[in-house]
Amino acid sequence: MKDVPREAEPAQLTAYRNAAPDSSWEQMRTDTLFNGPVAYTTCRTQLISDQGGLCAFCEIGIHENDPLKCRVEHFHPKADISPEHNWALDWNNLLAVCSGGSWKHASAPYALEPLSENLSCDAHKDRMIQAGVLPQQCEGWIINPLDLPRSPLLFRLERSTGKLFPNEVACATFTVWPGNQHTDVQELVQHTIKMLNLNCERLSTARLTISREIERSKKRQRDAGFSAQQGLRNLAERYFRQRWPDFFTTIRLCLGATADQYLTDSGYRG
């Protein structure tokens, strides 16, 4: 999970909400009277663009905007609609996410059998809510990507398995996290990983593959005569030239401080 920048709300969503303030998300998608389909398509496209083409939870690529591979997630329940606030049409409640491994005809890393064990992201989050393990209003129980700091990284990568764990040192720097329902930020990060199933075999294997490829690339840089620092810089430039490669945070963790410096030099905005 990486920090997610949020650009201004699309004018089409603003116009639709003003015209139909009590509408649900599903109603907007089919409401041609008030240009709901246009608002939906614009929101979906801008969310993916704002996130650099990555799922807001697991960072798998959703660049193609394929409806079978990605969808719009409401972090707060979209059914919570009242005269005071319509969460279904709240721009800051929307995230672009992958299908969470639920599309059985997709190849890895988009899906992997057994599907039930390899669900992730909103698909697993919804499963936990239905099972009563996670409150429906999950704010404070798991991290909203919109609230993630750009630095320091709250996650660390176990290189031998591709699994994510809380970065204890980074978590300890946050003595206060607004709305945190856990004893500390480290527990909040761990619960986020668990509720989104970010360490399922499908995602762990994908991160492990990337980590091993980066280690091989480091060796090739050394064999080519580059110093360790210049080799890392070369790799950072290669990986982060596009916005953004799949599993951005995994790459950032593997390249360490050199990646952070390159991103800063490049005007990184998330």
MIRO-73942 format. One record per residue: residue number from 1; chain; x negated, y negated, z negated of N, C-alpha, C in turn. Coordinates in Angstrom, 1 decimal, always signed. Atoms other than C-alpha are relative to their C-alpha. Layout:
N
> nr; kette; nu; nv; nw; cau; cav; caw; cu; cv; cw
> NUM; A; X; Y; Z; X; Y; Z; X; Y; Z
...
//
This chain:
270
> nr; kette; nu; nv; nw; cau; cav; caw; cu; cv; cw
> 1; A; -0.9; +1.2; +0.0; +0.0; +0.0; +0.0; -0.9; -1.2; +0.0
> 2; A; +0.7; +1.2; +0.0; -1.3; -3.4; +0.9; +0.9; -1.2; -0.2
> 3; A; -0.8; +1.2; +0.2; -0.3; -7.0; +0.3; +0.7; -0.3; +1.3
> 4; A; -0.9; +0.2; -1.2; +2.5; -8.1; +2.7; +0.3; -1.5; +0.1
> 5; A; -0.3; +1.4; -0.2; +2.6; -11.7; +4.0; +1.5; -0.1; +0.4
> 6; A; -1.4; +0.2; -0.4; +6.1; -13.1; +4.6; +0.1; -1.4; +0.6
> 7; A; -0.2; +1.2; -0.7; +6.7; -15.7; +7.2; +1.4; -0.5; -0.2
> 8; A; -1.3; +0.6; +0.3; +9.8; -18.0; +7.2; +1.1; +0.9; +0.6
> 9; A; -1.2; -0.7; -0.4; +13.2; -16.4; +7.5; +0.4; -0.3; +1.4
> 10; A; -0.4; +0.2; -1.3; +14.3; -15.9; +11.1; +1.3; -0.9; +0.1
> 11; A; -1.2; +0.9; -0.1; +16.8; -18.6; +12.2; +1.3; +0.8; +0.3
> 12; A; -1.2; -0.8; -0.3; +19.1; -15.9; +13.5; +0.6; +0.7; -1.2
> 13; A; -0.5; -0.5; +1.2; +19.4; -14.3; +10.1; +0.7; -1.1; -0.8
> 14; A; -0.6; +1.2; +0.7; +20.1; -17.7; +8.5; +1.4; -0.3; +0.5
> 15; A; -1.3; +0.3; -0.6; +22.8; -18.4; +11.0; +1.1; +1.0; -0.2
> 16; A; -0.9; -1.1; +0.2; +24.4; -15.0; +10.6; +0.6; -0.1; -1.4
> 17; A; -0.4; +0.0; +1.4; +24.5; -15.2; +6.8; +0.9; -1.2; -0.3
> 18; A; -0.9; +1.2; +0.1; +26.0; -18.7; +7.0; +1.4; +0.2; +0.5
> 19; A; -1.3; -0.2; -0.6; +28.7; -17.5; +9.3; +0.8; +1.2; -0.6
> 20; A; -0.6; -1.2; +0.6; +29.4; -14.2; +7.5; -0.7; +0.4; -1.3
> 21; A; +0.8; -0.2; +1.3; +28.1; -14.5; +3.9; +0.3; +1.2; -0.8
> 22; A; -0.4; -1.2; +0.8; +29.9; -11.4; +2.6; -0.3; +1.3; +0.8
> 23; A; +0.2; -1.2; -0.8; +28.8; -9.0; +5.4; -1.1; +0.9; -0.6
> 24; A; +1.0; -1.0; +0.4; +26.8; -5.9; +4.7; -1.1; +0.1; +1.2
> 25; A; +1.0; -0.1; -1.0; +23.6; -5.0; +6.6; +0.5; +0.8; +1.2
> 26; A; -0.6; -0.9; -1.1; +25.5; -2.3; +8.6; +1.0; -0.9; +0.8
> 27; A; -0.9; +0.8; -0.7; +28.2; -4.8; +9.5; -0.7; -1.0; +0.9
> 28; A; +0.8; +0.9; -0.8; +25.6; -7.3; +10.8; -0.5; +0.7; +1.2
> 29; A; +0.6; -0.7; -1.2; +24.1; -4.7; +13.1; +1.0; +0.1; +1.1
> 30; A; -1.0; -0.2; -1.0; +27.4; -4.4; +15.0; +0.9; -1.2; +0.2
> 31; A; -0.8; +1.1; +0.0; +28.9; -7.8; +14.5; -0.3; -0.9; +1.2
> 32; A; +0.3; +0.8; -1.2; +28.8; -9.3; +18.0; +0.6; -1.4; +0.0
> 33; A; -0.7; +1.3; +0.1; +31.2; -12.1; +17.0; -1.0; -1.1; -0.4
> 34; A; +0.9; +0.9; +0.5; +28.4; -13.8; +15.1; -1.5; +0.3; +0.3
> 35; A; +1.3; -0.4; -0.5; +25.4; -12.4; +17.0; -0.8; +0.8; -1.0
> 36; A; +0.7; -0.9; +1.0; +24.6; -9.8; +14.3; -1.0; +0.8; +0.6
> 37; A; +1.0; -0.9; -0.5; +22.8; -7.4; +16.6; -1.3; -0.8; +0.4
> 38; A; +1.2; +0.8; -0.3; +20.4; -10.3; +17.7; -0.7; -0.3; -1.3
> 39; A; +0.6; +0.2; +1.3; +19.8; -11.1; +14.0; -0.7; +1.2; -0.5
> 40; A; +0.6; -1.2; +0.5; +19.1; -7.5; +13.2; -1.3; +0.3; +0.8
> 41; A; +1.1; -0.3; -0.8; +16.7; -7.0; +16.1; -1.2; -1.0; -0.3
> 42; A; +1.0; +1.0; +0.4; +14.9; -10.3; +15.3; -0.7; +0.3; -1.3
> 43; A; +0.5; -0.4; +1.3; +14.5; -9.3; +11.7; -1.0; +1.1; +0.1
> 44; A; +0.9; -1.2; -0.1; +13.1; -5.9; +12.5; -1.3; -0.3; +0.7
> 45; A; +1.3; +0.3; -0.7; +10.6; -7.3; +15.0; -0.9; -0.9; -0.8
> 46; A; +0.9; +0.9; +0.7; +9.4; -10.1; +12.8; -0.6; +0.7; -1.3
> 47; A; +0.6; -0.8; +1.1; +9.0; -7.7; +9.8; -1.2; +0.8; +0.4
> 48; A; +1.1; -0.8; -0.4; +6.8; -5.4; +11.7; -1.2; -0.9; +0.4
> 49; A; +1.1; +0.9; -0.3; +4.8; -8.4; +13.0; -0.6; -0.6; -1.2
> 50; A; +0.6; +0.5; +1.2; +4.4; -9.9; +9.6; -0.9; +1.0; -0.7
> 51; A; +0.8; -1.0; +0.7; +3.1; -6.6; +8.3; -1.1; +0.6; +0.8
> 52; A; +1.1; -0.5; -0.9; +0.6; -6.2; +11.1; +0.2; +1.4; +0.6
> 53; A; -0.3; -1.3; -0.6; +2.4; -3.1; +12.4; -0.1; +1.1; -0.9
> 54; A; +0.2; -1.1; +1.0; +2.1; -1.1; +9.2; +1.2; +0.2; -0.9
> 55; A; -1.0; -0.3; +1.0; +4.6; +0.6; +7.0; -0.4; -0.7; -1.3
> 56; A; +0.3; +0.8; +1.2; +4.9; -1.6; +3.9; -0.4; +0.9; -1.2
> 57; A; +0.3; -0.8; +1.1; +4.5; +1.4; +1.6; -1.3; +0.9; +0.2
> 58; A; +1.1; -1.0; -0.2; +2.1; +4.0; +3.1; -1.1; -0.5; +1.0
> 59; A; +1.0; +0.6; -1.0; +0.4; +1.9; +5.9; -0.1; +0.8; +1.2
> 60; A; +0.1; -0.7; -1.3; +1.1; +4.3; +8.7; +0.5; -0.9; +1.1
> 61; A; -0.3; +0.9; -1.0; +1.4; +2.7; +12.0; +1.5; +0.0; +0.5
> 62; A; -1.3; +0.1; -0.5; +4.8; +1.5; +13.1; +0.0; -1.1; +1.1
> 63; A; +0.2; +1.1; -1.0; +3.5; -0.9; +15.9; +1.0; +0.1; +1.1
> 64; A; -0.9; -0.1; -1.1; +5.8; +0.6; +18.5; +1.4; -0.4; -0.2
> 65; A; -1.4; +0.4; +0.3; +9.0; -0.4; +16.7; +0.9; +1.1; +0.5
> 66; A; -0.8; -1.1; -0.4; +10.3; +3.0; +17.5; +1.1; +0.3; -1.1
> 67; A; -1.0; -0.2; +1.0; +13.7; +3.5; +15.7; -0.1; +1.4; -0.7
> 68; A; +0.1; -1.4; +0.6; +12.9; +7.2; +15.1; -1.2; +0.0; -1.0
> 69; A; +1.2; +0.0; +0.8; +9.6; +6.3; +13.4; +0.0; -1.1; -1.1
> 70; A; +0.0; +1.1; +1.0; +10.5; +3.1; +11.5; +1.4; -0.6; -0.2
> 71; A; -1.3; +0.6; +0.4; +13.4; +1.3; +9.8; -0.2; -1.1; -0.9
> 72; A; +0.0; +1.1; +0.9; +14.3; -1.6; +7.6; +0.4; +0.5; -1.4
> 73; A; -0.3; -0.4; +1.4; +14.2; -1.0; +3.8; +0.4; -1.2; -0.8
> 74; A; -0.4; +1.0; +1.0; +16.0; -3.0; +1.2; -0.6; +0.4; -1.3
> 75; A; +0.7; -0.3; +1.2; +13.8; -3.0; -1.9; +1.0; +0.1; -1.2
> 76; A; -1.2; +0.1; +0.9; +16.8; -4.1; -4.1; +1.2; +0.6; +0.8
> 77; A; -1.1; -0.7; -0.7; +20.0; -2.1; -3.3; +0.8; -1.0; +0.9
> 78; A; -0.7; +0.8; -1.0; +21.6; -3.5; -0.2; +1.5; -0.1; -0.3
> 79; A; -1.4; +0.0; +0.3; +25.0; -2.6; -1.6; +0.4; -1.1; -1.1
> 80; A; -0.2; +1.0; +1.0; +24.6; -5.4; -4.2; +0.3; -1.3; +0.7
> 81; A; -0.5; +1.2; -0.7; +26.7; -8.1; -2.6; +1.0; -0.7; -0.9
> 82; A; -0.9; +0.8; +0.9; +28.4; -10.8; -4.6; +0.0; -1.4; +0.6
> 83; A; -0.1; +1.4; -0.4; +29.5; -14.4; -4.1; -1.3; -0.8; -0.3
> 84; A; +1.2; +0.7; +0.5; +26.3; -15.4; -6.0; -1.2; +0.3; +0.9
> 85; A; +1.2; -0.4; -0.8; +23.9; -13.4; -3.9; +0.3; +1.2; +0.8
> 86; A; -0.2; -1.1; -0.9; +24.0; -11.1; -0.9; -1.4; +0.6; +0.2
> 87; A; +1.3; -0.6; -0.1; +21.0; -8.8; -1.3; -0.2; +0.7; +1.4
> 88; A; +0.1; -0.6; -1.3; +21.8; -7.1; +2.0; -0.6; -0.9; +1.1
> 89; A; +0.4; +1.0; -1.0; +21.0; -10.3; +3.9; -1.1; -0.9; -0.5
> 90; A; +1.0; +0.8; +0.6; +18.2; -11.6; +1.7; -1.3; +0.4; +0.7
> 91; A; +1.2; -0.2; -0.8; +15.1; -12.0; +3.9; -1.2; +0.6; -0.9
> 92; A; +1.1; -0.4; +0.9; +12.7; -11.5; +0.9; +0.3; +1.4; -0.7
> 93; A; -0.3; -1.4; +0.5; +14.4; -8.1; +0.1; -0.2; +1.0; +1.1
> 94; A; +0.2; -0.9; -1.1; +13.5; -6.6; +3.5; -1.4; +0.4; +0.2
> 95; A; +1.4; -0.5; -0.3; +10.5; -4.5; +4.4; +0.2; +1.0; +1.2
> 96; A; +0.1; -0.9; -1.1; +9.6; -2.6; +7.6; -0.7; +1.3; -0.5
> 97; A; +0.7; -1.2; +0.5; +8.8; +1.0; +6.7; +0.1; +1.1; +1.0
> 98; A; +0.0; -1.1; -0.9; +8.1; +4.3; +8.4; +1.2; +0.9; -0.3
> 99; A; -1.1; -0.9; +0.3; +10.6; +7.2; +8.5; -0.2; +0.9; -1.2
> 100; A; +0.2; -0.7; +1.3; +9.0; +8.6; +5.4; -0.2; +1.5; +0.2
> 101; A; +0.1; -1.4; -0.2; +8.3; +12.0; +7.0; +1.3; +0.8; +0.2
> 102; A; -1.3; -0.7; -0.1; +12.0; +12.7; +7.5; +0.4; +0.4; +1.4
> 103; A; -0.3; -0.4; -1.4; +11.9; +13.0; +11.3; -0.7; +1.2; +0.3
> 104; A; +0.7; -1.3; -0.1; +11.2; +16.7; +11.7; -0.6; +0.2; +1.3
> 105; A; +0.5; -0.3; -1.3; +10.4; +16.5; +15.4; -1.3; -0.8; +0.2
> 106; A; +1.2; +0.7; -0.1; +7.5; +14.1; +14.8; -1.2; +0.8; -0.3
> 107; A; +1.2; -0.7; +0.3; +3.9; +15.3; +14.7; -0.7; -0.7; -1.2
> 108; A; +0.7; +0.6; +1.1; +1.5; +14.7; +11.8; -0.8; -1.2; +0.5
> 109; A; -0.4; +0.2; +1.5; +0.9; +12.3; +10.1; +1.4; -0.5; -0.2
> 110; A; -1.4; +0.5; +0.2; +4.5; +11.2; +10.8; +0.9; +1.0; -0.7
> 111; A; -0.8; -1.0; +0.7; +5.9; +14.5; +9.6; -0.9; +1.2; -0.2
> 112; A; +0.8; -1.3; +0.3; +4.6; +17.8; +8.1; +0.9; +0.9; -0.8
> 113; A; -0.7; -1.0; +0.8; +6.3; +20.9; +6.9; -0.8; +0.4; -1.2
> 114; A; -1.5; +0.1; +0.2; +7.7; +21.5; +4.4; +0.4; -1.5; -0.2
> 115; A; -0.4; +1.4; +0.0; +9.5; +18.2; +5.0; +0.3; -0.5; -1.4
> 116; A; -0.5; +0.4; +1.3; +11.0; +18.1; +1.5; -1.2; -0.4; -0.9
> 117; A; +1.2; +0.3; +0.8; +7.5; +18.1; -0.1; -0.8; -1.2; +0.6
> 118; A; +0.8; +1.0; -0.7; +6.1; +15.6; +2.4; +0.8; -1.3; +0.3
> 119; A; -0.7; +1.3; -0.1; +8.8; +12.9; +2.2; -0.8; -1.1; -0.8
> 120; A; +0.7; +1.1; +0.7; +7.3; +9.5; +1.2; +0.8; -1.3; +0.2
> 121; A; -0.5; +1.4; -0.2; +8.1; +5.8; +1.1; +1.4; -0.1; -0.4
> 122; A; -1.4; +0.1; +0.4; +11.8; +4.9; +1.1; +0.8; +1.3; +0.0
> 123; A; -0.7; -1.3; +0.0; +12.8; +8.4; +1.9; -0.1; +0.7; -1.3
> 124; A; +0.2; -0.6; +1.3; +11.3; +9.7; -1.3; +0.5; -0.9; -1.1
> 125; A; -0.6; +0.9; +0.9; +12.3; +6.6; -3.2; +1.5; +0.2; -0.2
> 126; A; -1.4; -0.3; +0.0; +15.9; +7.2; -2.3; +0.3; +1.3; -0.7
> 127; A; -0.1; -1.3; +0.6; +15.5; +10.8; -3.3; -0.1; +0.0; -1.6
> 128; A; +0.2; +0.2; +1.5; +14.2; +9.8; -6.8; +1.2; -0.7; -0.6
> 129; A; -1.2; +0.7; +0.5; +17.1; +7.4; -7.2; +1.2; +0.9; -0.1
> 130; A; -1.2; -0.9; +0.0; +19.7; +10.0; -6.3; -0.2; +1.1; -1.1
> 131; A; +0.3; -1.0; +1.1; +18.0; +12.4; -8.8; +0.0; -0.6; -1.4
> 132; A; +0.0; +0.7; +1.3; +18.2; +9.8; -11.5; -1.3; -0.2; -0.7
> 133; A; +1.4; +0.2; +0.5; +14.4; +9.6; -11.9; -0.4; -1.4; +0.1
> 134; A; +0.4; +1.4; -0.2; +14.1; +6.0; -10.6; +1.3; -0.8; +0.0
> 135; A; -1.2; +0.8; +0.0; +16.7; +3.3; -11.4; +0.3; -0.6; +1.4
> 136; A; -0.4; +0.6; -1.3; +18.6; +2.0; -8.4; -0.6; -1.3; +0.2
> 137; A; +0.7; +1.2; +0.0; +17.4; -1.4; -9.2; -1.4; +0.2; -0.5
> 138; A; +1.3; -0.6; +0.4; +13.8; -0.4; -9.2; -1.1; -1.1; -0.2
> 139; A; +0.9; +1.1; +0.3; +12.2; -3.9; -9.7; -0.7; +0.3; -1.4
> 140; A; +0.7; -0.2; +1.3; +9.5; -3.5; -12.4; -0.4; +1.4; -0.3
> 141; A; +0.3; -1.5; +0.1; +9.5; +0.3; -12.1; -1.0; +0.4; +1.0
> 142; A; +1.0; -0.2; -1.0; +7.6; +0.4; -8.9; -0.4; -1.4; +0.6
> 143; A; +0.5; +1.2; -0.5; +5.6; -2.3; -7.1; +0.7; -0.4; +1.3
> 144; A; -0.5; +0.5; -1.2; +7.2; -4.4; -4.4; -1.2; -0.5; +0.8
> 145; A; +1.2; +0.5; -0.8; +4.5; -4.9; -1.6; -0.1; -1.5; +0.1
> 146; A; +0.0; +1.4; -0.1; +5.5; -8.5; -1.5; -0.7; -0.6; -1.2
> 147; A; +0.6; +0.5; +1.3; +4.1; -8.9; -5.1; -1.4; +0.5; -0.1
> 148; A; +1.3; -0.4; +0.2; +0.8; -7.2; -4.5; -1.0; -1.1; +0.2
> 149; A; +1.1; +1.0; -0.2; -2.3; -9.4; -4.9; -0.9; +0.5; +1.2
> 150; A; +1.0; -0.3; -1.1; -4.7; -9.6; -1.9; -1.2; +0.6; -0.6
> 151; A; +1.2; -0.5; +0.7; -7.5; -8.9; -4.3; +0.1; -0.3; -1.5
> 152; A; +0.6; -1.3; -0.3; -8.5; -7.1; -6.4; +1.0; +1.1; +0.4
> 153; A; -0.9; -1.1; -0.4; -7.2; -3.9; -4.9; +0.4; +0.9; -1.3
> 154; A; -0.5; -0.8; +1.2; -5.1; -2.0; -7.5; -0.1; +1.5; +0.2
> 155; A; +0.1; -1.4; -0.3; -5.7; +1.3; -5.8; -1.4; +0.4; +0.2
> 156; A; +1.3; -0.6; -0.4; -8.7; +3.5; -5.5; +0.2; +1.3; +0.8
> 157; A; -0.1; -1.2; -0.8; -9.4; +6.4; -3.1; -0.9; +1.1; -0.5
> 158; A; +0.8; -1.2; +0.4; -10.5; +9.8; -4.2; -0.6; +0.6; +1.4
> 159; A; +0.6; -0.4; -1.3; -12.9; +10.6; -1.3; +0.1; +1.4; +0.4
> 160; A; +0.0; -1.4; -0.3; -12.8; +14.3; -1.7; +1.4; +0.6; +0.4
> 161; A; -1.4; -0.5; -0.3; -9.0; +14.6; -1.4; +0.9; -0.9; +0.8
> 162; A; -0.8; +1.0; -0.7; -7.7; +11.4; +0.2; +1.1; -0.5; -0.8
> 163; A; -1.0; +0.4; +0.9; -5.5; +10.8; -2.8; -0.2; -1.4; -0.5
> 164; A; +0.0; +1.3; +0.7; -4.7; +7.4; -4.3; +0.2; +0.1; -1.5
> 165; A; -0.2; +0.1; +1.4; -5.1; +6.5; -7.9; -0.1; -1.4; -0.4
> 166; A; +0.2; +1.4; +0.4; -4.9; +3.3; -9.9; -1.5; -0.3; -0.2
> 167; A; +1.3; +0.6; +0.3; -8.0; +1.2; -10.0; +0.0; -0.6; -1.4
> 168; A; -0.1; +0.4; +1.4; -8.4; +1.0; -13.7; -0.6; -1.3; -0.3
> 169; A; +0.7; +1.2; +0.3; -10.8; -1.9; -13.7; +0.9; -1.2; +0.5
> 170; A; -0.8; +1.1; -0.6; -8.6; -4.0; -11.3; +1.3; -0.2; -0.8
> 171; A; -1.3; +0.1; +0.7; -5.4; -3.1; -13.1; -0.2; -0.7; -1.4
> 172; A; +0.2; +0.6; +1.4; -6.9; -4.2; -16.5; -0.1; -1.5; +0.1
> 173; A; +0.1; +1.4; -0.1; -7.4; -7.7; -15.1; +1.3; -0.7; -0.1
> 174; A; -1.4; +0.6; +0.1; -3.6; -8.2; -15.1; +0.6; +0.3; -1.3
> 175; A; -0.6; -0.2; +1.3; -2.6; -8.6; -18.7; +1.5; -0.2; +0.0
> 176; A; -1.4; +0.3; -0.2; +0.8; -9.8; -17.5; +0.4; +0.3; +1.4
> 177; A; -0.6; -0.2; -1.3; +2.9; -8.6; -14.6; +1.5; -0.2; -0.1
> 178; A; -1.4; +0.3; +0.2; +6.3; -10.2; -14.4; +0.9; +1.1; +0.3
> 179; A; -1.0; -1.0; -0.1; +9.1; -7.8; -15.0; -0.5; +1.5; -0.1
> 180; A; +0.5; -1.3; +0.2; +6.8; -4.8; -15.6; +0.8; +0.8; -1.0
> 181; A; -0.7; -0.9; +0.9; +8.8; -1.9; -17.1; -0.8; +1.0; -0.7
> 182; A; +1.0; -0.9; +0.6; +5.7; +0.0; -18.1; -0.9; -0.6; -1.0
> 183; A; +0.8; +0.6; +1.0; +3.2; -0.4; -20.8; -1.1; -0.9; +0.5
> 184; A; +1.0; +0.8; -0.6; +0.6; -1.8; -18.5; +0.0; +0.1; +1.6
> 185; A; +0.0; +0.0; -1.4; -0.2; -2.4; -14.8; -0.5; +1.4; +0.6
> 186; A; +0.5; -1.3; -0.4; -2.2; +0.9; -14.5; +1.2; +1.0; +0.1
> 187; A; -1.2; -0.9; +0.0; +1.0; +2.8; -15.4; +1.0; -0.3; +1.1
> 188; A; -0.9; +0.5; -1.0; +3.0; +0.7; -13.0; -0.5; +0.5; +1.4
> 189; A; +0.6; -0.5; -1.3; +0.6; +1.6; -10.1; +0.2; +1.5; +0.1
> 190; A; -0.1; -1.5; -0.1; +0.6; +5.3; -11.0; +1.5; +0.4; +0.3
> 191; A; -1.4; -0.4; -0.2; +4.4; +5.4; -11.1; +0.4; -0.4; +1.4
> 192; A; -0.3; +0.4; -1.4; +4.6; +3.6; -7.7; -0.5; +1.1; +0.9
> 193; A; +0.6; -1.1; -0.8; +2.3; +6.3; -6.2; +0.9; +1.2; -0.1
> 194; A; -0.8; -1.2; +0.2; +4.5; +9.0; -7.7; +1.4; -0.2; +0.6
> 195; A; -1.3; +0.2; -0.5; +7.9; +7.5; -6.8; +0.1; -0.1; +1.5
> 196; A; +0.0; +0.1; -1.5; +6.9; +6.8; -3.2; -0.7; +1.3; +0.6
> 197; A; +0.7; -1.2; -0.4; +5.0; +10.2; -3.0; -1.1; -0.3; +0.9
> 198; A; +1.1; +0.4; -0.9; +2.0; +8.5; -1.5; -1.2; +1.0; +0.0
> 199; A; +1.1; -1.0; +0.0; -0.2; +11.5; -2.4; +0.5; +1.4; +0.5
> 200; A; -0.5; -1.3; -0.6; +1.9; +14.1; -0.5; -1.1; +0.5; +1.0
> 201; A; +1.0; -0.6; -0.8; -0.2; +16.4; +1.6; -0.2; -0.7; +1.4
> 202; A; +0.0; +0.7; -1.3; +0.7; +14.6; +4.9; -0.8; -1.3; -0.1
> 203; A; +0.7; +1.3; +0.0; -0.6; +11.2; +3.8; -1.4; +0.2; -0.6
> 204; A; +1.3; -0.2; +0.6; -3.5; +12.5; +1.7; -1.0; +0.5; +1.1
> 205; A; +0.8; -0.5; -1.1; -4.8; +14.5; +4.7; -0.3; -1.0; +1.0
> 206; A; +0.3; +1.1; -1.0; -4.5; +11.5; +7.0; -1.1; -0.9; -0.5
> 207; A; +1.0; +0.9; +0.6; -6.5; +9.3; +4.6; -1.3; +0.7; -0.1
> 208; A; +1.3; -0.8; +0.1; -9.1; +12.1; +4.1; -0.6; +0.0; +1.4
> 209; A; +0.5; +0.0; -1.4; -9.5; +12.3; +7.9; -0.7; -1.3; +0.3
> 210; A; +0.5; +1.3; -0.2; -10.1; +8.6; +8.1; -1.3; -0.2; -0.8
> 211; A; +1.1; +0.1; +0.9; -12.5; +8.7; +5.2; -1.2; +0.7; +0.5
> 212; A; +1.1; -0.9; -0.5; -14.6; +11.5; +6.7; -0.5; -0.6; +1.3
> 213; A; +0.4; +0.6; -1.2; -14.7; +9.7; +10.1; -0.9; -1.2; -0.3
> 214; A; +0.8; +1.1; +0.3; -16.0; +6.6; +8.5; -1.4; +0.4; -0.5
> 215; A; +1.3; -0.4; +0.5; -18.8; +8.5; +6.7; -0.8; +0.5; +1.2
> 216; A; +0.8; -0.4; -1.2; -19.8; +10.0; +10.1; -0.4; -1.2; +0.8
> 217; A; +0.3; +1.3; -0.7; -19.7; +6.5; +11.6; -1.2; -0.7; -0.7
> 218; A; +1.1; +0.6; +0.8; -22.0; +5.2; +8.8; -1.3; +0.7; +0.4
> 219; A; +1.2; -0.7; -0.4; -24.5; +7.9; +9.7; -0.4; -0.3; +1.4
> 220; A; +0.3; +0.3; -1.4; -24.3; +7.1; +13.4; -0.6; -1.4; +0.0
> 221; A; +0.5; +1.4; +0.1; -25.0; +3.4; +12.5; -1.5; +0.1; -0.5
> 222; A; +1.4; -0.2; +0.5; -28.1; +4.5; +10.5; -0.9; +0.6; +1.0
> 223; A; +0.8; -0.6; -1.1; -29.3; +6.7; +13.3; -0.3; -0.9; +1.1
> 224; A; +0.3; +1.0; -1.0; -29.0; +3.8; +15.6; -0.9; -1.1; -0.4
> 225; A; +1.0; +1.0; +0.5; -31.4; +1.8; +13.5; +0.5; -1.2; -0.8
> 226; A; -0.6; +1.1; +0.7; -29.0; -0.5; +11.7; -0.2; +0.2; -1.5
> 227; A; +0.1; -0.1; +1.5; -29.5; -1.3; +8.0; +1.4; +0.3; -0.5
> 228; A; -1.2; -0.4; +0.6; -26.9; -0.1; +5.6; +1.1; -1.2; +0.1
> 229; A; -0.9; +1.1; +0.1; -25.4; -3.6; +5.3; +0.5; -0.4; +1.4
> 230; A; -0.4; +0.3; -1.4; -25.4; -4.3; +9.1; +0.9; +1.1; +0.6
> 231; A; -0.9; -1.1; -0.5; -23.9; -0.9; +9.8; +1.4; -0.1; -0.5
> 232; A; -1.4; +0.2; +0.6; -21.0; -1.6; +7.4; +0.7; -1.1; +0.7
> 233; A; -0.6; +1.2; -0.6; -20.5; -5.0; +9.0; +0.5; +0.4; +1.4
> 234; A; -0.4; -0.4; -1.4; -20.4; -3.4; +12.5; +1.3; +0.8; -0.1
> 235; A; -1.2; -0.8; +0.1; -17.8; -0.9; +11.3; +1.2; -0.8; -0.4
> 236; A; -1.1; +0.9; +0.4; -15.7; -3.6; +9.6; +0.5; -0.7; +1.2
> 237; A; -0.4; +0.7; -1.2; -15.7; -5.5; +12.9; +0.8; +0.9; +0.9
> 238; A; -0.6; -1.0; -0.9; -14.7; -2.4; +14.8; +1.4; +0.3; -0.5
> 239; A; -1.2; -0.4; +0.5; -11.9; -1.4; +12.5; +1.1; -1.1; -0.1
> 240; A; -0.9; +1.1; +0.3; -10.4; -4.8; +11.7; +0.2; -1.0; +1.2
> 241; A; -0.1; +0.8; -1.2; -10.6; -6.2; +15.2; +1.5; -0.2; +0.4
> 242; A; -1.5; +0.0; -0.3; -6.9; -5.2; +15.7; +0.7; -0.3; -1.3
> 243; A; -0.8; +0.2; +1.2; -4.1; -6.2; +13.3; +1.2; +0.9; +0.0
> 244; A; +1.1; -0.6; +0.9; -4.0; -3.7; +11.6; -0.1; +1.4; +0.4
> 245; A; +0.1; -1.4; -0.2; -5.3; -0.2; +11.9; +0.8; +0.8; -1.0
> 246; A; -0.7; -0.8; +0.9; -3.3; +2.6; +10.3; -0.9; +0.2; -1.3
> 247; A; +0.7; -0.2; +1.3; -4.2; +3.1; +6.6; -1.1; -1.0; -0.3
> 248; A; +0.8; +1.1; +0.2; -5.7; -0.3; +6.3; -0.8; +0.0; -1.3
> 249; A; +0.6; +0.1; +1.3; -6.4; -0.1; +2.6; -1.1; +1.1; -0.2
> 250; A; +1.0; -1.1; +0.0; -8.2; +3.3; +3.0; -1.3; -0.4; +0.7
> 251; A; +1.2; +0.5; -0.7; -10.6; +1.7; +5.5; -0.7; -1.0; -0.8
> 252; A; +0.6; +1.1; +0.8; -11.1; -1.3; +3.3; -0.7; +0.6; -1.2
> 253; A; +0.7; -0.6; +1.1; -11.9; +0.9; +0.3; -1.3; +0.8; +0.4
> 254; A; +1.2; -0.7; -0.4; -14.3; +3.0; +2.3; -1.2; -0.9; +0.4
> 255; A; +1.0; +1.0; -0.4; -16.2; -0.1; +3.6; -0.4; -0.9; -1.1
> 256; A; +0.3; +0.8; +1.2; -16.1; -1.8; +0.2; -0.1; -1.5; +0.2
> 257; A; +0.1; +1.5; +0.0; -17.3; -5.4; -0.3; -0.3; -0.5; +1.4
> 258; A; +0.3; +0.5; -1.4; -18.5; -5.6; +3.3; +1.3; -0.3; +0.7
> 259; A; -1.3; +0.2; -0.7; -14.9; -5.2; +4.5; +0.6; -1.2; -0.5
> 260; A; -0.6; +1.2; +0.6; -13.7; -7.8; +2.1; -0.6; -1.3; +0.5
> 261; A; +0.7; +1.2; -0.5; -16.3; -10.3; +3.2; +0.3; -0.2; +1.5
> 262; A; -0.3; +0.2; -1.5; -15.6; -9.6; +6.9; +1.4; -0.6; +0.1
> 263; A; -1.3; +0.4; -0.1; -11.9; -10.1; +6.3; +0.1; -1.5; -0.4
> 264; A; +0.0; +1.4; +0.4; -12.5; -13.4; +4.4; -0.6; -0.9; +1.1
> 265; A; +0.6; +0.8; -1.1; -14.8; -14.6; +7.2; +0.9; -0.1; +1.2
> 266; A; -0.8; -0.1; -1.1; -12.2; -13.7; +9.7; +1.4; -0.8; -0.2
> 267; A; -1.2; +0.8; +0.4; -9.5; -15.8; +7.9; +1.2; +1.0; -0.3
> 268; A; -1.0; -1.0; +0.3; -7.6; -12.7; +6.6; +1.2; -0.6; -0.7
> 269; A; -1.2; +0.5; +0.6; -4.0; -13.6; +5.8; +1.0; +1.2; -0.4
> 270; A; -0.8; -1.1; +0.3; -2.7; -10.1; +5.2; +0.8; +0.6; +1.2
//
